[in-house]
Amino acid sequence: MKMLTAEITKLLDKLYNLRGEDSVILSKMEKERKLAEETKERTTNEKKVLQEKIESLTEEERVLGEEGEKLVSALSGIKTDDFKLVLEKLKVDFNPDKLSEEVNSLLPKTISKVQEDTKKAEDELVKVESEMNTAIATIEELGIRKDEALENQTRLNEYFELALNGNINITRDSITSLLEKFDFNEDEQREAAKILMFPEDALFDYENKLKNAEQEGKSISEVFAEAKENVSLEEEEDNSENVELSPKEELINLLTELGFDYLDFTSNDLDKVLANYNKNDLVKNVNFAKDNDIDLDMFVDNIELLYDKEFEAKIKKLVEVGKEPVDIYLNPNILIKYTKDALEGVIDKLRNSGLDPKKVPLIAY
């Protein structure tokens, strides 16, 4: 008989989380949807402002051309000798030839400057529209993904109900193929399939603990929190018996201490961190993100950043050119895509092209 061990409890915590409304998958999608909605609203407003600016500059160019032509034409028909006496008596310095030369010299430059401003606004409009369209596509995609996630959640709950009623007749392949959609690794899939196919080993015990907690008026989240505490106590007992923790368990403990929820990470994520593990780099990156008000979810969605040795340097460079922490949080790919030197090269290239890196959206870097 398989006991409800700390490892099995962690797996069931993860499975039960995916069964409820506070599923990490659904929560993550909702957060992404809100961010995409905010981006859509912001870029829609920016698009309107830019379109109005382009329209105004285009009209300004037209009027300058027409009025300039009229002025030059009017000045060419004026002879100072026709007004010699009145200009002399009034002491008015009026030289139509000189004025005409000034207009012919300054007007093209002025029109050219307006055209440059129009071109800059048009280029910025293209970038804003691209960002807006990406946000709209993301919202549509998330709608489809959420429907699929809800369907998968319904199937998962059906499997659990069958197992808890002792009527599970689903094959292991059906269970593992479903769990694969929740990003479980092969070991987790096999273990979860065993739990559902042989519920008397651990599932019944876990479910009874949940029911007892509910009778005591505790919420599911409180039960999960207590379960984590119990797991910690079991690990402490193991340590007191000189049982060493595995590298993955030590990593989970460290991430928990830093403020993460281990249920947010897949086993593959943890394996990737362990393959590139340096505790000092990891702690430094997380603390730097906290100090700069960058949500830790960025690490959950982009696990490579936990062990990126240039993480701090790249963010400092982006802040230096005027990017806000929220810009970086919404565009973490920029940190993954470039090394520090490559990022500096991109920024220099923008400046050499006459662009202000602060005004260029990170998505366009």
C-alpha positions as CSV (number, residue, x, y, z in Angstrom):
1,M,0.0,0.0,0.0
2,K,1.4,3.4,-1.0
3,M,1.3,5.9,1.9
4,L,0.4,9.5,1.6
5,T,4.0,10.7,1.5
6,A,5.3,14.2,1.2
7,E,6.0,13.7,-2.5
8,I,2.5,12.2,-3.2
9,T,0.9,15.1,-1.2
10,K,2.7,17.6,-3.4
11,L,1.4,15.9,-6.5
12,L,-2.1,15.8,-5.2
13,D,-1.9,19.4,-4.2
14,K,-1.1,20.2,-7.8
15,L,-3.8,18.1,-9.2
16,Y,-6.5,19.5,-6.8
17,N,-5.4,23.0,-7.6
18,L,-6.0,22.3,-11.3
19,R,-9.5,21.0,-10.5
20,G,-10.7,24.3,-9.0
21,E,-11.5,27.9,-10.1
22,D,-8.1,29.1,-8.7
23,S,-6.3,26.7,-11.1
24,V,-2.8,28.1,-11.8
25,I,-3.5,27.6,-15.5
26,L,-6.7,29.5,-15.4
27,S,-5.2,32.2,-13.2
28,K,-2.3,32.6,-15.4
29,M,-4.5,32.9,-18.5
30,E,-6.7,35.5,-16.7
31,K,-3.6,37.6,-15.8
32,E,-2.4,37.4,-19.4
33,R,-5.8,38.4,-20.7
34,K,-5.9,41.4,-18.4
35,L,-2.5,42.5,-19.5
36,A,-3.5,42.1,-23.1
37,E,-6.7,44.1,-22.5
38,E,-4.7,46.9,-20.9
39,T,-2.2,46.8,-23.9
40,K,-5.1,46.9,-26.3
41,E,-6.7,49.9,-24.6
42,R,-3.4,51.8,-24.3
43,T,-2.4,51.2,-27.9
44,T,-5.9,52.1,-29.1
45,N,-5.6,55.4,-27.4
46,E,-2.1,55.9,-28.7
47,K,-3.2,55.0,-32.3
48,K,-6.0,57.7,-32.1
49,V,-3.5,60.4,-30.9
50,L,-1.0,59.5,-33.6
51,Q,-3.7,59.5,-36.4
52,E,-4.8,62.9,-35.3
53,K,-1.2,64.1,-35.2
54,I,-0.6,62.8,-38.7
55,E,-3.8,64.4,-40.0
56,S,-2.8,67.7,-38.4
57,L,0.7,67.6,-39.8
58,T,-0.5,66.7,-43.3
59,E,-2.9,69.6,-43.2
60,E,-0.2,71.9,-42.0
61,E,2.1,70.9,-44.9
62,R,-0.7,71.6,-47.4
63,V,-1.5,75.0,-45.9
64,L,2.2,76.0,-45.8
65,G,2.6,75.1,-49.4
66,E,-0.5,77.0,-50.5
67,E,0.1,80.1,-48.4
68,G,3.8,80.2,-49.3
69,E,3.1,80.1,-53.0
70,K,0.5,82.9,-52.6
71,L,3.0,85.0,-50.6
72,V,5.8,84.6,-53.1
73,S,3.4,85.5,-55.9
74,A,2.1,88.6,-54.0
75,L,5.6,89.8,-53.3
76,S,6.7,89.4,-56.8
77,G,4.1,91.9,-58.0
78,I,5.1,94.6,-55.6
79,K,7.5,97.4,-56.6
80,T,9.0,99.6,-53.8
81,D,9.1,102.6,-56.1
82,D,5.2,102.5,-56.2
83,F,5.2,103.2,-52.5
84,K,8.4,105.2,-52.2
85,L,7.0,108.3,-50.5
86,V,4.7,106.5,-48.0
87,L,7.4,104.1,-47.0
88,E,9.9,107.0,-46.6
89,K,7.5,109.2,-44.6
90,L,6.4,106.3,-42.4
91,K,9.9,105.1,-42.1
92,V,8.8,101.5,-42.8
93,D,11.6,99.1,-43.8
94,F,9.8,97.1,-46.5
95,N,11.8,95.2,-49.1
96,P,9.7,92.7,-51.0
97,D,12.6,91.3,-52.9
98,K,14.5,90.5,-49.7
99,L,11.4,89.1,-48.1
100,S,10.7,86.9,-51.1
101,E,14.2,85.5,-50.9
102,E,13.7,84.7,-47.2
103,V,10.4,82.9,-48.0
104,N,11.9,80.9,-50.8
105,S,14.8,79.9,-48.5
106,L,12.9,79.1,-45.3
107,L,9.7,77.6,-46.7
108,P,11.2,74.4,-48.2
109,K,13.1,73.7,-44.9
110,T,10.0,74.3,-42.9
111,I,7.9,72.0,-45.1
112,S,10.7,69.3,-45.0
113,K,10.7,69.5,-41.1
114,V,6.9,68.9,-41.1
115,Q,7.3,66.0,-43.5
116,E,10.0,64.5,-41.2
117,D,7.6,64.8,-38.2
118,T,4.9,63.2,-40.2
119,K,7.1,60.3,-41.2
120,K,8.2,59.7,-37.5
121,A,4.5,59.7,-36.5
122,E,3.7,57.2,-39.2
123,D,6.5,54.9,-38.2
124,E,5.4,55.1,-34.6
125,L,1.8,54.3,-35.7
126,V,3.0,51.2,-37.5
127,K,4.6,49.9,-34.3
128,V,1.7,50.8,-32.1
129,E,-0.7,49.1,-34.5
130,S,1.5,46.0,-34.5
131,E,1.5,45.9,-30.7
132,M,-2.3,46.5,-30.7
133,N,-2.9,43.7,-33.2
134,T,-0.7,41.4,-31.1
135,A,-2.7,42.1,-28.0
136,I,-6.0,41.5,-29.9
137,A,-4.7,38.2,-31.3
138,T,-3.5,37.3,-27.8
139,I,-7.0,37.9,-26.4
140,E,-8.6,35.8,-29.1
141,E,-6.0,33.0,-28.5
142,L,-6.5,33.1,-24.8
143,G,-10.3,32.7,-25.3
144,I,-9.7,29.5,-27.3
145,R,-7.1,28.3,-24.8
146,K,-9.4,28.9,-21.9
147,D,-12.2,26.9,-23.5
148,E,-9.7,24.0,-24.0
149,A,-8.5,24.4,-20.4
150,L,-12.0,24.3,-19.1
151,E,-12.7,21.2,-21.1
152,N,-9.6,19.5,-19.8
153,Q,-10.5,20.5,-16.3
154,T,-14.0,19.0,-16.7
155,R,-12.4,15.7,-17.9
156,L,-10.0,15.8,-14.9
157,N,-12.8,16.2,-12.5
158,E,-14.7,13.4,-14.1
159,Y,-11.7,11.1,-13.7
160,F,-11.5,12.1,-10.0
161,E,-15.2,11.5,-9.4
162,L,-14.9,8.1,-10.9
163,A,-11.9,7.3,-8.9
164,L,-13.4,8.5,-5.6
165,N,-16.5,6.5,-6.3
166,G,-14.4,3.4,-7.0
167,N,-15.7,3.2,-10.5
168,I,-12.6,4.2,-12.4
169,N,-12.5,2.5,-15.8
170,I,-10.2,4.8,-17.7
171,T,-7.0,3.5,-19.1
172,R,-3.6,4.8,-17.9
173,D,-3.0,6.1,-21.4
174,S,-6.1,8.2,-21.3
175,I,-5.1,9.7,-17.9
176,T,-1.5,10.4,-18.9
177,S,-2.5,12.0,-22.2
178,L,-4.8,14.3,-20.4
179,L,-2.2,15.2,-17.7
180,E,0.3,15.9,-20.5
181,K,-2.0,18.8,-21.5
182,F,-1.5,20.2,-18.0
183,D,2.3,20.1,-18.6
184,F,3.0,17.2,-16.2
185,N,6.2,15.3,-17.0
186,E,6.2,11.6,-17.7
187,D,7.1,10.6,-14.1
188,E,4.2,12.8,-12.7
189,Q,1.8,11.4,-15.3
190,R,2.6,7.8,-14.4
191,E,2.4,8.5,-10.6
192,A,-0.9,10.4,-11.0
193,A,-2.3,7.6,-13.1
194,K,-1.5,5.1,-10.3
195,I,-3.2,7.4,-7.7
196,L,-6.4,7.5,-9.8
197,M,-6.4,3.9,-10.8
198,F,-5.7,2.7,-7.2
199,P,-7.3,5.4,-5.1
200,E,-7.3,3.3,-1.9
201,D,-3.5,3.8,-1.7
202,A,-3.4,7.6,-1.2
203,L,-6.3,9.4,-2.8
204,F,-9.0,8.3,-0.3
205,D,-6.7,9.4,2.6
206,Y,-6.1,12.8,0.9
207,E,-9.8,13.3,0.2
208,N,-10.7,12.5,3.8
209,K,-8.3,15.1,5.0
210,L,-9.9,17.7,2.8
211,K,-13.4,16.8,4.0
212,N,-12.3,16.9,7.6
213,A,-10.8,20.3,7.0
214,E,-14.0,21.5,5.3
215,Q,-16.1,20.4,8.3
216,E,-13.8,22.5,10.4
217,G,-14.6,25.5,8.2
218,K,-11.3,25.7,6.4
219,S,-11.0,26.7,2.8
220,I,-9.2,24.7,0.2
221,S,-6.3,27.2,0.1
222,E,-5.9,26.9,3.8
223,V,-5.8,23.1,3.5
224,F,-3.1,23.4,0.9
225,A,-1.2,25.8,3.1
226,E,-1.4,23.3,6.0
227,A,-0.4,20.5,3.7
228,K,2.7,22.4,2.7
229,E,3.5,23.0,6.4
230,N,3.1,19.3,7.1
231,V,5.4,18.5,4.2
232,S,7.9,20.9,5.7
233,L,7.6,19.2,9.1
234,E,8.1,15.8,7.4
235,E,11.2,17.1,5.7
236,E,12.5,18.4,9.0
237,E,11.9,15.0,10.6
238,D,13.8,13.4,7.7
239,N,16.6,15.9,8.3
240,S,16.7,15.1,12.0
241,E,17.2,11.5,11.0
242,N,20.2,12.6,8.8
243,V,18.3,11.9,5.6
244,E,19.6,14.3,2.9
245,L,17.2,16.2,0.7
246,S,17.5,15.7,-3.1
247,P,18.7,18.6,-5.1
248,K,15.1,19.2,-6.4
249,E,13.7,19.2,-2.9
250,E,16.4,21.7,-1.8
251,L,15.5,23.9,-4.8
252,I,11.8,23.8,-4.0
253,N,12.6,24.9,-0.4
254,L,14.7,27.8,-1.7
255,L,12.0,28.9,-4.1
256,T,9.4,28.7,-1.4
257,E,11.6,30.9,0.9
258,L,12.0,33.4,-1.9
259,G,8.2,33.7,-2.2
260,F,7.3,31.3,-5.0
261,D,4.6,28.7,-5.0
262,Y,6.2,25.4,-6.1
263,L,2.9,24.5,-7.8
264,D,3.7,27.2,-10.3
265,F,6.7,25.2,-11.7
266,T,6.7,22.0,-13.6
267,S,9.2,19.3,-12.9
268,N,10.8,20.1,-16.2
269,D,11.2,23.7,-15.1
270,L,13.0,22.6,-12.0
271,D,15.2,20.2,-13.9
272,K,16.2,23.1,-16.2
273,V,17.1,25.2,-13.3
274,L,19.1,22.4,-11.7
275,A,21.0,21.9,-14.9
276,N,22.2,25.5,-14.8
277,Y,22.0,25.9,-11.0
278,N,23.9,28.6,-9.1
279,K,22.2,29.5,-5.8
280,N,23.9,32.9,-5.6
281,D,22.8,33.9,-9.1
282,L,19.2,32.7,-8.5
283,V,18.8,34.5,-5.1
284,K,20.4,37.7,-6.5
285,N,18.1,37.7,-9.6
286,V,14.9,37.2,-7.5
287,N,15.9,39.8,-4.9
288,F,16.8,42.3,-7.6
289,A,13.4,41.8,-9.2
290,K,11.6,42.3,-5.9
291,D,13.6,45.5,-5.2
292,N,12.6,46.9,-8.6
293,D,8.9,46.0,-8.2
294,I,9.0,43.3,-11.0
295,D,6.4,40.6,-10.4
296,L,7.9,37.2,-9.7
297,D,5.5,35.6,-12.2
298,M,8.0,36.7,-14.9
299,F,10.3,33.9,-13.6
300,V,7.5,31.4,-13.6
301,D,6.8,32.0,-17.2
302,N,10.4,32.4,-18.2
303,I,12.4,30.0,-16.1
304,E,15.7,30.8,-17.9
305,L,15.8,34.2,-16.1
306,L,16.3,32.5,-12.7
307,Y,19.8,31.5,-13.7
308,D,20.6,34.3,-16.1
309,K,23.9,35.7,-15.0
310,E,23.3,39.0,-16.9
311,F,19.7,39.5,-15.6
312,E,20.5,42.4,-13.4
313,A,22.8,44.1,-15.9
314,K,20.3,43.9,-18.7
315,I,17.4,45.3,-16.6
316,K,19.6,48.2,-15.5
317,K,20.4,49.0,-19.1
318,L,16.7,49.1,-20.0
319,V,15.9,51.3,-17.0
320,E,18.8,53.5,-18.0
321,V,17.2,54.3,-21.4
322,G,13.9,55.0,-19.7
323,K,12.0,51.7,-19.6
324,E,9.7,51.1,-16.6
325,P,9.7,47.8,-14.7
326,V,6.1,47.1,-16.0
327,D,7.5,47.4,-19.6
328,I,10.1,44.8,-18.8
329,Y,7.6,42.6,-17.1
330,L,5.3,42.6,-20.1
331,N,8.2,41.9,-22.5
332,P,10.5,39.4,-20.8
333,N,11.5,38.0,-24.1
334,I,13.9,40.9,-24.6
335,L,15.9,39.6,-21.6
336,I,16.0,36.1,-23.1
337,K,16.6,37.1,-26.7
338,Y,19.7,39.3,-26.0
339,T,22.9,39.1,-24.1
340,K,24.0,42.3,-22.3
341,D,26.3,43.2,-25.1
342,A,23.8,42.4,-27.8
343,L,21.2,44.6,-26.0
344,E,23.6,47.5,-25.9
345,G,24.2,47.0,-29.6
346,V,20.4,47.2,-30.3
347,I,20.1,50.4,-28.3
348,D,23.1,52.0,-30.0
349,K,21.6,51.1,-33.4
350,L,18.3,52.7,-32.5
351,R,20.1,55.9,-31.4
352,N,22.2,55.9,-34.6
353,S,19.0,55.7,-36.6
354,G,17.7,58.8,-34.9
355,L,15.2,57.0,-32.6
356,D,14.8,57.4,-28.9
357,P,15.1,53.9,-27.3
358,K,12.6,55.0,-24.6
359,K,9.9,55.7,-27.1
360,V,10.5,52.5,-29.1
361,P,8.3,49.7,-27.7
362,L,10.3,46.8,-26.4
363,I,8.3,44.5,-28.6
364,A,10.0,46.3,-31.6
365,Y,13.6,45.8,-30.2
